[in-house]
Structure formats: structure tokens, C-alpha cells
Amino acid sequence: MPRDIPAPPAVNPLRQLTLEQLRQRTSMKWRTYPEDVLPLWVAEMDVPLAEPVAQAVRDAVALGDTGYPYGTAYAEALADFAGKRWGWDGLAVERTAIVPDVMLGIVEMLKLVSGPGDPVVVNSPVYPPFYQFVGNMDRHVVEAPLGADGRIDLGVLEDVFARVGTGAARPAYLLCSPHNPTGTVHSAEELADVAALAERYGVRVVADEIHAPVVAAGARFVPYLSVPGGGNGLSLLSATKAWNLAGLKAAVAVAGPDAADDLARLPEEVGHGPSHVGVLAHTAALRDGGAWLDALCAGLDDNRRLLADLLAESLPAVRYAPAEATFLAWLDCRALELGDDPAAVFLERGRVALNSGIPFGTGGAGFVRLNLATSPELITEAVRRMAAALGPTALDRR
């Protein structure tokens, strides 16, 4: 009698490449610093491409299929992924648009719902390009800092919304969900409260949900557009982070039912900006890269536990709470008394590159961001170097 034979577990992508192989890469992560520096900073992952993605790229090259992007296959794959992974069937393909990448998509969405000189609210500490891109498009950033628990402080957010909603033509709120750098996954209740506040004070919400597929075991991502009151929001989604596709640029802008008219005003030429090969790669990732993503997320869970153990052993003064999402670790180094920029000390003395917390805005001083999307061996070496950078006093504090 035939019986089902369980499939073997997928190989952890984070364990497949050696340091020697990684140093052959020519991207920002591996070429910004000298070879004696261990780079655990910018959000590139130390993984090979998922095979369905690699095959899509090979097929495109073999066919010479390297023209301009066309069609809705990416949005269709994203809608299917959202239904299966998040239980959300509200991603309507007719309310989507292809954009060059998430940050340029954010710029275009903010152009639709705000005007020059208008305020854009962010929850600091937050992804530094929020400040850069918003400032460069003639809007000004207004911070609504996260609470001490790393979550959205609704009281602070309401105060800021009330302030910017008075006299501003079209204020906006740039929501980071899941949050970078803390890795916080906002709950359905929190997002519904955000939507209610936005409605009350006339603030339009644009959600950066690029890290949405990368969640820890037991966590559940909730799309902003799926919560009550989120219907007039705009969201940016992409396979970029989850499948390491930053060099194959493409993203999808999604409008809630009440924001369809806004998205319809998106200039047609914006859709010419994404890479066609990128669109093909992202579509393949969402359609056929689920097993690879599951293996990645399991490997990241292991790395979060490993980092917590290593810090407890070698750098117990560093405060770290394993995140619910992203492949980033937000480390509170203030007790080490290294000043506002401990990343500079770890780089100079330990030859390990981390992101300084300062560019993340209010609440970032004294913190560093560490990229967990690498092998356990490199995480172990990074913590060893960080402890060595402080000398014997760090070990004496155990």
C-alpha cells in the first residue's frame, strides 16, 4: 500500500557559503571595507540565490528576455503569497502598480498623498533612508519615537498627528512594518489604532512592508491594508529582502480600496523603472521560493538564539531582545560606555562592521544594528571580535 514519504528538510541557506566565497562578491556589503573587516552591516544576506529565482534569471538571459517590464504576474504572485502566508485575500491586482524599488515607490506614493513642505511622520529609531529620501523630496520628517518597549507609542503618535494635522495641507505617516531596526511586528490591534488615529487627524498612511515575509517562528505579520480603517492606505511590498534581490530591482505598490484613485494618478513612466529581469526573479521567488524561505526563517531563528547566547557569555552588558521579524538585531550598547557611536569602536578596534545607531534618528545613539543573515560561524566570530575590542574589562563583567 503506498504511503506518503515526507520531503527532506530544506538546506539552511545561511550555511551554504564560505567566507572565501563571500569575499568574491562585488556588492556594497563586501567591498565597502578592507578585507580584514568582517561586514555584518547593510541588509544583504550571505546566501546563494533560491534555485527557482536563479532558474528564472538563467531562462531570461538564455532568451535575451531583458527588455522592459510588462504585465501583472508579479502582483498576481504577491496576491497569492499574501493569501497563503498572511491569510489576506484583499490584495487586488487591479489596485497595484510596479515601481522601481520600495524606497522609490515610497517617494512616488508620498507625492500622491502629500505636497512640498508637508510633514511626514516616522517612528524613530527607523531606517535611515526614510530621512534622506523624504528630505530630498522637499517634505520634512517629524519624529514620533517608539516607546521604551520598542513598539509604537500611540499616545506620542496621537500628539504628533494632532500637531501636524493642524495647518498642514496633506500630512503623511511613513509606517515601517515590520519595523527596521527593532524587528517589531505590529499587531492587528496596534495597526487598527494607527488607522483610527490617521483618520481622525487627516493623516495619510504609506506603509513600507518590505520585510514582511521574514518572520520568526510564532510571529504573524499583519498587512496594514487588511486592518479596519486601513482602506485609504498605500503599501509597498517586495521580495527583495526575503530572497536577497536588492540587485534585481522591483517592487509592488498596493492601494487600499479607498486609495485606488490616488494610485491611478501614478505617472505611467514610473512603471518603466523596475528591472524586467528583477520582476521575473521576484515573481519566481513568491511563486516557487516558499521552501527556501521557510529554511531561511528557521536558520534565522537559530541565529537569533545563538546571538543571545553569545552576548550573554561574552558581552552581558549589551541588551538584546531577539526580534519577531527581519534578519536584523538591534543591540543596546549604552552600558558599555562607548559613547553615542559604539559601531565606530567595534570597527576600529575589533574590525567588525555594524550599522551605527545614530543615523536611525532619535533613540539610536548608543545602539548598533547587526545583520544576522550570515553563517553561525561568522556571527560567533563577530561577537568574539566585539568582545576583544573592549579588552579584558568586557570579559571581567561576566
C-alpha positions, 0 to 999 in steps of 0.5 A: 500500500503506498504511503506518503514519504515526507520531503527532506528538510530544506538546506539552511541557506545561511550555511551554504557559503564560505567566507572565501566565497563571500569575499568574491562578491562585488556588492556594497556589503563586501567591498565597502571595507578592507578585507580584514573587516568582517561586514555584518552591516547593510541588509544583504544576506550571505546566501546563494540565490533560491534555485527557482529565482536563479532558474528564472534569471538563467531562462531570461538571459538564455532568451535575451528576455531583458527588455522592459517590464510588462504585465501583472504576474508579479502582483498576481504572485504577491496576491497569492503569497499574501493569501497563503502566508498572511491569510489576506485575500484583499490584495487586488491586482487591479489596485497595484502598480510596479515601481522601481524599488520600495524606497522609490515607490515610497517617494512616488506614493508620498507625492500622491498623498502629500505636497512640498513642505508637508510633514511626514511622520516616522517612528524613530529609531527607523531606517535611515533612508526614510530621512534622506529620501523624504528630505530630498523630496522637499517634505520634512520628517517629524519624529514620533519615537517608539516607546521604551518597549520598542513598539509604537507609542500611540499616545506620542503618535496621537500628539504628533498627528494632532500637531501636524494635522493642524495647518498642514495641507496633506500630512503623511505617516511613513509606517515601517512594518515590520519595523527596521531596526527593532524587528517589531511586528505590529499587531492587528490591534496596534495597526487598527489604532494607527488607522483610527488615529490617521483618520481622525487627524487627516493623516495619510498612511504609506506603509513600507512592508518590505520585510514582511515575509521574514518572520520568526517562528510564532510571529504573524505579520499583519498587512496594514491594508487588511486592518479596519480603517486601513482602506485609504492606505498605500503599501509597498511590498517586495521580495527583495529582502526575503530572497536577497534581490536588492540587485534585481530591482522591483517592487509592488505598490498596493492601494487600499480600496479607498486609495485606488484613485490616488494610485491611478494618478501614478505617472505611467513612466514610473512603471518603466523603472523596475528591472524586467529581469528583477520582476521575473526573479521576484515573481519566481521567488513568491511563486516557487521560493516558499521552501527556501524561505521557510529554511531561511526563517528557521536558520534565522531563528537559530541565529537569533538564539545563538546571538543571545547566547553569545552576548550573554557569555561574552558581552552581558552588558549589551541588551538584546531582545531577539526580534519577531521579524527581519534578519536584523538585531538591534543591540543596546550598547549604552552600558558599555560606555562607548559613547553615542557611536559604539559601531565606530569602536567595534570597527576600529578596534575589533574590525567588525562592521555594524550599522551605527545607531545614530543615523536611525534618528532619535533613540539610536545613539548608543545602539548598533544594528547587526545583520544576522543573515550570515553563517553561525560561524561568522556571527560567533566570530563577530561577537568574539571580535566585539568582545576583544575590542573592549579588552579584558574589562568586557570579559571581567563583567561576566 
